[in-house]
């Protein structure tokens, strides 16, 4: 008798086996079904609500997904053989309540039990995002989330450039870019979406060309217009995350108010010479006490804040801040880590230091406070100009 057959006989004696219908019943009571088949098999169907971890990655990833060793687990494969070996390995890792689904998914389908066709990745995507797929916090499910997500970048300038490039690289499926400007030679010191041949072209066209060449599988949506009170909701409402790389007050207030009204997370970043800051404004997030932009600056109180054109900026600084914003955007999409809600990170390039400041929501904020009443969007350009001249 072959060694494999001998081991299978031993496993059948030592590993509990459970009928598919019973596994479904136990799942409804809190048990976890883990489908350990390969992705091409799973693409043909998998038990509804199952956790899908390929057999080769099971030991590497299962502790991240199921940290409780007392959790009841039922493993399923195609015919009930691989699941026996998988169950044996989980028992060796210390899991106490592990069983194999007898007959595997073949029997599951034959008995007419509910299954679904889960979204999956083709071979090209698996190769491109391979370093994501081996991470328990991302994996196939997380990469599919990224591919199905929509992120809007406010501006295709110094901050928007690294944000857009790295989100495209990560596989964010739809990238929106809004910018009404054209490429100028002075932009090339920091705006890495553009090149010398782009000078004089619309920034959104240059950005689209670069991003599509970088990752042809994503969808780049461009808006060659200035964000204003009339178009802000129509543009923002279709996106899951907004990343604000604007360098002027009217746009920041407009983006803030629209994000609060629509319940969209607003990843804010700003730079000044050698310093930058990053935070996430998302007061509508459940369990969050974080503020919106108006909690910190209720009206137009920072009228001495100059733009990059007026104050200058170290060329690489927007890259640092933009990458931090991209990280926050990916965390929000994947639902991992602790986003910078209620916290602001400051970076000093000259000192090579990071500092964190805790932020709190203003309960009386006219935008996100409990008693706030939306009275429509202001003429922000005029309001900022009026405040500056007051």
Secondary structure, DSSP 4 states (H G I P E B T S, - for coil): --HHHHHHHHHHHHSEEE-HHHHHHHHHTT-EEEE-S-HHHHTT-EETT-EE--GGGHHHHHHHH---TTSEEEEE-SSSSHHHHHHHHHHHTT-SEEEEETTHHHHHHHTT--EE------HHHHHHTHHHHTSTTTHHHHHHHHHH-EEEEE-SSHHHHHHHHHHHHHT-SEEEEE---B--GGGGGT-TT--GGGTTSBHHHHHHHHHHHH-TTSEEEEE-S---TTTHHHHHTT-SEEEE---SHHHHHHHHHHHHHHT-EEEEEEEEBTEEEEEEE-TTSTT-----HHHHSSSS--TT---HHHH-B-TTHHHHHHHHHHHHHHHHHHT-S---BTEEEEEETTTTEEEEEE----TT-TTTSTT--------HHHHHHHHHH-
